[in-house]
Amino acid sequence: MPGSSRDNNPGELRVFLSIGSGFSPTYLAVTSVATPAEVVTADANLDGALDLVVLNLTPRELSVHLGRGDGTFADGARIAVGPGIQSLVATRLDGDAFPDLAMADRDARLIPILAGDGKGQFTPRPAISLELEPVSVTSGDLDGDSSQDLLVTTRNDDDPESTLHRASVYLGGGDGSFQLSSHWALDSTWSRVPSILDFDADGIVDVAYGSQGGHAIHLGRGDGTFRPEIRYHNAGTLGYSIASDLDLDGRVDLATAASLEDRLTVLYNQGPFPVRTVGIDIVPGSRSNPVNPSSGGATPVAILGSPEVAAQEIILATIRLAGAPVRTNPQDGSPHCRIQDVNGDGAPDLLCHVSAAEMNLPADAVEAELEAELPGGVRIRGQDIVRVVGPAGRR
């Protein structure tokens, strides 16, 4: 597959062809572009050959270059865009087979969407409105429903210490619509475009980016939300990152440019990511641990404290028992949890109540798993037997 880069000379995009043992020292020049700033690949006209979509700065427009399949390109559509466009991603957003485009418009505080028609043309669709100026947009299936979602980063340059530097998840409905699902704060030094890949090999995509002093990885939960960051410290300020299996061991690594120090930092994924095993007791005092998902009630579960896991430190918002979160008080939103010594060993435990109706348990389930997190992104996991009763249980 061709690789591409922007040359220092305005008005030329260089395409270097792979020769199997590297890249050819010769290149093909796409000279019909005007000050190219960013390029993405997509089969815009569904002919089996990859095409280029280039964001040009002067004039500010997108130019489509249709691939011939031999590494050369024919000029295609040119699409005027706003002066604040500065990030571009190509993916399928509306459920058809045609690649679409999403962009970050910093001036208008929008994520404009362009729908592809499969013939190399793109037409506007409703944009996503944002609270702050977007810096980047990238895509991935963040909640496991086979529809592409968007991860948008925003920055508040007027206030470097602002908590409004954010990464926000917009879940796609598969029809071109998007709904804000979750967001988390970023420090003021994060790199421009996060990487979305499965770093811990659990079948769920994660998010990684570089920042001043190291890399940050947020492991995905599979529902469009992400765990607190795990930070890996490096000296210097890290910028653009790519994620790929660089040492061919089956795990995704990170390579990040540190332009201020004139070096490239590579973080090799050694796996596995930190997970601590914890004892749990579903329906304390019961031997069979009956669970009735049809009751609309609550299921108690105790997370047993130990020298490895301090019950007081568990982040309550991260607790999931068979996918169900902790129930909250409808008046003040406080979680239904308390610290007490459930098993009488003298160590404090955490007793919580989760929504039985939200537990993802088949009728013949004999075990349920609990997941939660400690500060620093450390995950904990425990299992206990269950018996599903009520209309959803076994006959």
ZAMARGU-4260 file (C-alpha; in steps of 0.2 Angstrom, whole numbers, plus 5000, padded with zeros to 4 digits):
<rodrens>
0) 5000/5000/5000 | 5007/5017/4996 | 5014/5028/5009 | 5012/5047/5008 | 5020/5062/5016
5) 5019/5081/5014 | 5035/5089/5006 | 5042/5105/5013 | 5039/5113/4996 | 5021/5120/4995
10) 5010/5112/4982 | 5017/5095/4981 | 5012/5079/4990 | 5024/5065/4988 | 5019/5046/4987
15) 5033/5033/4991 | 5029/5016/4985 | 5034/5001/4996 | 5046/4989/4987 | 5044/4975/5000
20) 5061/4979/5009 | 5057/4997/5013 | 5052/5011/5002 | 5057/5016/4985 | 5070/5031/4984
25) 5060/5038/4970 | 5043/5045/4972 | 5027/5051/4963 | 5023/5069/4965 | 5004/5074/4966
30) 5007/5092/4961 | 4989/5098/4959 | 4988/5100/4978 | 4990/5117/4986 | 5000/5118/5003
35) 4994/5101/5009 | 4992/5099/5027 | 4984/5082/5030 | 4980/5067/5020 | 4970/5051/5022
40) 4966/5036/5012 | 4949/5029/5007 | 4942/5020/4992 | 4931/5034/4988 | 4924/5028/4971
45) 4923/5009/4976 | 4935/5003/4962 | 4946/4993/4973 | 4960/5006/4972 | 4964/5017/4987
50) 4962/5036/4984 | 4969/5051/4993 | 4959/5065/5002 | 4970/5080/5005 | 4967/5094/5016
55) 4974/5110/5008 | 4978/5126/5017 | 4978/5139/5002 | 4964/5139/4997 | 4956/5129/5012
60) 4949/5115/5003 | 4948/5096/5002 | 4955/5088/4986 | 4951/5070/4981 | 4964/5061/4970
65) 4957/5045/4963 | 4970/5030/4963 | 4973/5021/4947 | 4979/5005/4957 | 4998/5008/4951
70) 5002/5022/4964 | 4997/5036/4952 | 4982/5047/4955 | 4969/5057/4944 | 4962/5073/4950
75) 4944/5072/4957 | 4932/5082/4967 | 4938/5098/4976 | 4927/5103/4991 | 4928/5120/4999
80) 4929/5119/5018 | 4930/5132/5032 | 4946/5141/5037 | 4946/5132/5054 | 4947/5114/5047
85) 4963/5106/5054 | 4959/5087/5056 | 4952/5074/5045 | 4947/5056/5046 | 4939/5044/5033
90) 4928/5030/5038 | 4910/5023/5036 | 4898/5033/5047 | 4880/5031/5040 | 4878/5013/5037
95) 4881/5011/5018 | 4896/5005/5010 | 4903/5022/5005 | 4918/5030/5014 | 4913/5046/5023
100) 4923/5061/5030 | 4923/5069/5047 | 4933/5085/5051 | 4937/5096/5066 | 4933/5114/5063
105) 4941/5124/5076 | 4934/5141/5072 | 4916/5135/5070 | 4917/5123/5085 | 4910/5109/5074
110) 4913/5092/5068 | 4907/5093/5050 | 4902/5077/5042 | 4903/5074/5023 | 4894/5058/5016
115) 4902/5049/5002 | 4892/5043/4987 | 4903/5029/4981 | 4908/5039/4966 | 4921/5050/4973
120) 4910/5064/4978 | 4905/5070/4996 | 4890/5080/5002 | 4887/5089/5019 | 4877/5081/5033
125) 4872/5088/5050 | 4888/5093/5060 | 4891/5089/5078 | 4891/5105/5089 | 4905/5107/5102
130) 4907/5117/5118 | 4925/5121/5114 | 4937/5122/5099 | 4941/5104/5092 | 4959/5100/5089
135) 4957/5082/5082 | 4944/5069/5077 | 4947/5051/5075 | 4936/5035/5073 | 4934/5018/5079
140) 4920/5006/5086 | 4921/5012/5104 | 4906/5002/5110 | 4907/4986/5101 | 4891/4988/5091
145) 4899/4987/5074 | 4895/5006/5070 | 4909/5019/5069 | 4911/5031/5083 | 4921/5047/5085
150) 4934/5053/5097 | 4935/5072/5098 | 4949/5081/5107 | 4946/5099/5112 | 4958/5112/5119
155) 4955/5129/5128 | 4971/5139/5123 | 4965/5155/5132 | 4967/5145/5149 | 4981/5133/5149
160) 4976/5126/5166 | 4958/5124/5161 | 4950/5107/5164 | 4941/5109/5148 | 4955/5101/5138
165) 4945/5085/5134 | 4943/5069/5125 | 4925/5066/5121 | 4916/5050/5114 | 4902/5052/5102
170) 4893/5036/5099 | 4887/5033/5081 | 4870/5026/5078 | 4875/5018/5061 | 4864/5031/5052
175) 4876/5046/5052 | 4869/5052/5069 | 4880/5054/5085 | 4877/5055/5103 | 4889/5061/5117
180) 4893/5047/5128 | 4907/5051/5139 | 4922/5062/5141 | 4938/5064/5152 | 4950/5078/5155
185) 4967/5080/5146 | 4982/5089/5152 | 4988/5104/5142 | 5002/5095/5134 | 4993/5080/5125
190) 4997/5076/5107 | 4986/5081/5094 | 4979/5064/5087 | 4976/5050/5099 | 4978/5032/5093
195) 4963/5020/5095 | 4968/5001/5095 | 4967/4986/5107 | 4982/4988/5117 | 4978/4975/5131
200) 4972/4961/5118 | 4955/4959/5127 | 4945/4962/5111 | 4940/4980/5116 | 4948/4995/5109
205) 4958/5007/5119 | 4965/5025/5118 | 4983/5031/5119 | 4992/5048/5116 | 5008/5056/5120
210) 5010/5071/5132 | 5024/5080/5141 | 5033/5067/5151 | 5026/5051/5143 | 5012/5041/5136
215) 4994/5039/5143 | 4983/5024/5139 | 4965/5023/5143 | 4959/5005/5142 | 4941/5003/5135
220) 4927/4995/5144 | 4918/4991/5128 | 4903/5002/5131 | 4910/5019/5125 | 4918/5023/5141
225) 4936/5021/5146 | 4946/5018/5162 | 4957/5031/5171 | 4974/5033/5162 | 4989/5022/5165
230) 5004/5033/5162 | 5021/5028/5156 | 5034/5041/5159 | 5048/5047/5147 | 5058/5062/5147
235) 5054/5076/5136 | 5038/5082/5127 | 5030/5069/5115 | 5020/5074/5100 | 5013/5064/5086
240) 5011/5046/5089 | 5008/5030/5079 | 5002/5013/5086 | 5007/4997/5078 | 5015/4980/5081
245) 5033/4986/5079 | 5042/4970/5085 | 5030/4957/5078 | 5026/4950/5095 | 5007/4951/5092
250) 5005/4967/5104 | 5002/4985/5099 | 5017/4996/5103 | 5018/5015/5102 | 5031/5026/5093
255) 5030/5045/5096 | 5040/5060/5089 | 5048/5071/5102 | 5052/5086/5090 | 5059/5097/5103
260) 5072/5084/5108 | 5075/5078/5090 | 5071/5060/5094 | 5059/5046/5092 | 5052/5037/5107
265) 5046/5019/5106 | 5036/5011/5120 | 5036/4992/5118 | 5020/4983/5124 | 5026/4970/5136
270) 5009/4965/5142 | 4999/4961/5152 | 4991/4976/5159 | 4989/4977/5178 | 4974/4967/5185
275) 4972/4962/5203 | 4961/4948/5208 | 4949/4952/5222 | 4937/4941/5232 | 4918/4945/5230
280) 4903/4939/5239 | 4886/4940/5229 | 4871/4941/5240 | 4881/4939/5256 | 4874/4926/5268
285) 4867/4915/5254 | 4874/4899/5247 | 4867/4899/5230 | 4867/4918/5227 | 4850/4920/5218
290) 4849/4935/5206 | 4832/4940/5198 | 4835/4952/5183 | 4816/4954/5181 | 4813/4960/5198
295) 4819/4978/5195 | 4827/4977/5212 | 4845/4978/5218 | 4858/4964/5220 | 4870/4966/5234
300) 4889/4962/5232 | 4903/4963/5244 | 4921/4967/5237 | 4932/4959/5250 | 4947/4970/5256
305) 4964/4962/5256 | 4982/4968/5258 | 4982/4969/5238 | 4966/4979/5237 | 4960/4992/5250
310) 4941/4992/5249 | 4941/5011/5253 | 4951/5015/5238 | 4940/5007/5225 | 4932/5020/5213
315) 4914/5017/5215 | 4909/5024/5197 | 4919/5010/5189 | 4911/4995/5198 | 4902/4983/5186
320) 4894/4967/5191 | 4890/4957/5175 | 4890/4974/5167 | 4878/4982/5179 | 4884/4998/5188
325) 4881/5003/5206 | 4863/5009/5210 | 4862/5028/5215 | 4850/5038/5226 | 4838/5047/5215
330) 4838/5062/5226 | 4856/5066/5227 | 4865/5053/5216 | 4875/5045/5229 | 4880/5027/5226
335) 4872/5013/5237 | 4889/5008/5244 | 4896/5007/5262 | 4911/5001/5271 | 4909/4987/5283
340) 4917/4970/5288 | 4906/4958/5278 | 4916/4942/5281 | 4922/4945/5299 | 4940/4945/5296
345) 4944/4962/5303 | 4948/4970/5286 | 4936/4983/5279 | 4925/4977/5264 | 4915/4987/5252
350) 4896/4982/5251 | 4887/4989/5236 | 4870/4986/5228 | 4869/4985/5209 | 4854/4986/5197
355) 4848/4968/5194 | 4839/4972/5178 | 4855/4979/5171 | 4865/4963/5174 | 4870/4954/5158
360) 4867/4936/5163 | 4860/4922/5152 | 4846/4911/5160 | 4859/4897/5163 | 4873/4907/5170
365) 4882/4899/5185 | 4895/4913/5188 | 4896/4932/5187 | 4911/4943/5186 | 4914/4960/5194
370) 4926/4973/5187 | 4932/4989/5196 | 4947/5001/5197 | 4959/5008/5209 | 4967/5025/5207
375) 4981/5025/5194 | 4970/5014/5182 | 4974/4998/5191 | 4960/4986/5187 | 4952/4973/5199
380) 4942/4958/5195 | 4933/4945/5205 | 4920/4931/5202 | 4907/4922/5212 | 4893/4909/5208
385) 4875/4914/5205 | 4858/4906/5201 | 4847/4916/5190 | 4829/4915/5196 | 4812/4923/5191
390) 4805/4923/5173 | 4823/4925/5166 | 4829/4910/5175 | 4830/4891/5171 | 4813/4882/5171
</rodrens>
